[in-house]
Amino acid sequence: MGATENITGSPVDDVIRPIDTVVTDDNVNVNSHVDSHEGTNGNVKVNITNGHVEDLPVDNTSLLVKLSQTIARETEKVDAYFRENSIPAPSFEADGPSDYPALPDEIQKARMAVIKAAADLKDLMVGPKESVRWMAWDHNNSLSLRAVSQFKLANAFPVGSTATFAELAKVANVDEMNTRRLLRHAMTNRIFKEVSPGVVAHTAASKTLAQDDLLQDWVGYCVQDLWPSAVGTLEALTRFPGSQEDTQTGFQVAFDLVDKESMFTALGKDPARGRQFHRAMGSLANGAGYEVEYFVDNYDWKSINENAGTVVDVGGSHGFVSVAIAKKFDKIKFIVEDLPKALATAPKFEGDLAERITFKDYDYFTPQPVKGADVYFYRWIIHNTSDKYAIKILQSLVHGLKKGARIVINDHCLPEPNTENPWDEKIIRTMDLVMLTLINAQERSKEEFETLFRTANPNYRFLGVTRPAGCRMSIVEAVWEGEDYDGAVDAETVAVEAESEAARSAEKAETEASSGNVENTIEIVDAQVANNVEAVAAN
Ligand SMILES: C[S@@+](CC[C@H](N)C(=O)[O-])C[C@H]1O[C@@H](n2cnc3c(N)ncnc32)[C@H](O)[C@@H]1O
């Protein structure tokens, strides 16, 4: 039924009058979904029948126009910034930039507003039925992307030149017709373009893939390991309801490893696949919003520094987070704990860093050996575990905590629905599903973090969660309000012991500590895989 008909189907134009229900705020809220927009253009019509006033369906035209206005207005801000700063404009062509530079807050906000409004506008223009219909075909994007990735087609011909489908078919070792079909589908996602019949050239996206090895590994890992795991997940959930074990996930269903091997163990046994995983994680960890500076700059390290306090970096790998904090806060002492295999390749620090940062072998499911420290922090640790194991980790601390000790978790924190820019919300919720499909772990909301601490021990008082602007990760904090530890060994003593222990472990180390560059990150993740294999073997 149209807006100009009454329920009997007779014309009602003569009794339709515009009413003034205009919502004047023409700013589209960047942090909410489209259904929270209340704006209309003032043309909401009222049907007066038998003295009865009814709202008729709101005409969405006003919302469409508002979205398009937002797109135009905010795009102009981004465009002006690019021009003023002589930054190359975004382009689909192979000579276009691969990524956005770091933008000032205001310009980044404008960019995010455009991304949101453009997505909303597209969805509205497509409509719910057709959106859902074709969403169900999304896996075909993975299929054509997997072909490009697996057959290494991005590197099959140099950027700036072209290749025929016949030539690319040879590279892929797949017949020409099917190579063409796969590639023409990839082209609908702007990966390659057909510049003349049968002739393929690079685009900005295929060029980026060709030039970014880590991105290729990210894609490879996602389409080869993650995608089949996603397909196996519902079977895992029905076969093992509520399982918290990392050997009962979609990954195990997909690769016939149920109750046999965790993903880390499986990848650890297969060097090529393991390397791809490590490098994929390196690609992610170097992405926008994950920079370690957010943690360094947004936690109260200052007060710890003033008291020359001790900080324990649990699961700290090669200590690159501690190094970054130590470089800014010159009095804090750090103990970086990890499994022996990770520490075996740890860097040897020099000078001030060597005096203040020590390594210690430690399995975080066992009682914490460093007692009486000021802060114990877990960066990218707790989200790798289900609740059962996360609680175990937090309980392992209890016997050595002094009153007032802080426990800090640096992980994603799931937002309340619709409070986040939809793009960010999609990424964080997808990350949560990825943790489920691969290792039965999870991202957590503020309430879930609070419950973890409360369940681990009622003497933890949850202090809350903060999230630095621009960062994808949050800082979760609790304080220990129970009795002081029994004082058998203090943090200082353990630090000294740890130093000599680490010196032994680090004999073979050749790596330099750095503040989180790609190579360093890859090494860290290498160590993680190796250690998880070890941890699984030990458990
Ligand atoms: C994702 S990495 C995080 C490294 C570092 N915290 C960071 O922010 O980059 C996880 C770390 O946990 C370590 N790990 C895994 N199992 C462990 C265990 N049972 N005890 C101690 N460390 C462990 C791995 O070796 C790896 O270094």
PDBQT file of the ligand as one rigid body, heavy atoms in Angstrom, charges set to zero:
ROOT
HETATM    1  C1  LIG A 601      49.810 -12.938  20.917  1.00  0.00    +0.000 C 
HETATM    2  S1  LIG A 601      51.350 -13.113  21.728  1.00  0.00    +0.000 S 
HETATM    3  C2  LIG A 601      51.372 -11.639  22.631  1.00  0.00    +0.000 C 
HETATM    4  C3  LIG A 601      52.742 -11.148  22.846  1.00  0.00    +0.000 C 
HETATM    5  C4  LIG A 601      52.839  -9.791  23.516  1.00  0.00    +0.000 C 
HETATM    6  N1  LIG A 601      52.161  -9.781  24.799  1.00  0.00    +0.000 N 
HETATM    7  C5  LIG A 601      52.293  -8.721  22.607  1.00  0.00    +0.000 C 
HETATM    8  O1  LIG A 601      51.495  -7.908  23.048  1.00  0.00    +0.000 OA
HETATM    9  O2  LIG A 601      52.659  -8.677  21.448  1.00  0.00    +0.000 OA
HETATM   10  C6  LIG A 601      51.026 -14.360  22.957  1.00  0.00    +0.000 C 
HETATM   11  C7  LIG A 601      52.230 -14.718  23.785  1.00  0.00    +0.000 C 
HETATM   12  O3  LIG A 601      51.828 -15.643  24.800  1.00  0.00    +0.000 OA
HETATM   13  C8  LIG A 601      52.857 -16.596  24.972  1.00  0.00    +0.000 C 
HETATM   14  N2  LIG A 601      52.317 -17.793  25.609  1.00  0.00    +0.000 N 
HETATM   15  C9  LIG A 601      51.496 -18.741  25.068  1.00  0.00    +0.000 A 
HETATM   16  N3  LIG A 601      51.206 -19.665  25.994  1.00  0.00    +0.000 NA
HETATM   17  C10 LIG A 601      51.833 -19.287  27.141  1.00  0.00    +0.000 A 
HETATM   18  C11 LIG A 601      51.893 -19.833  28.452  1.00  0.00    +0.000 A 
HETATM   19  N4  LIG A 601      51.227 -20.932  28.769  1.00  0.00    +0.000 N 
HETATM   20  N5  LIG A 601      52.614 -19.189  29.371  1.00  0.00    +0.000 NA
HETATM   21  C12 LIG A 601      53.295 -18.057  29.067  1.00  0.00    +0.000 A 
HETATM   22  N6  LIG A 601      53.268 -17.483  27.852  1.00  0.00    +0.000 NA
HETATM   23  C13 LIG A 601      52.552 -18.102  26.900  1.00  0.00    +0.000 A 
HETATM   24  C14 LIG A 601      53.342 -16.836  23.575  1.00  0.00    +0.000 C 
HETATM   25  O4  LIG A 601      54.622 -17.412  23.568  1.00  0.00    +0.000 OA
HETATM   26  C15 LIG A 601      53.314 -15.428  22.990  1.00  0.00    +0.000 C 
HETATM   27  O5  LIG A 601      54.528 -14.787  23.172  1.00  0.00    +0.000 OA
ENDROOT
TORSDOF 0
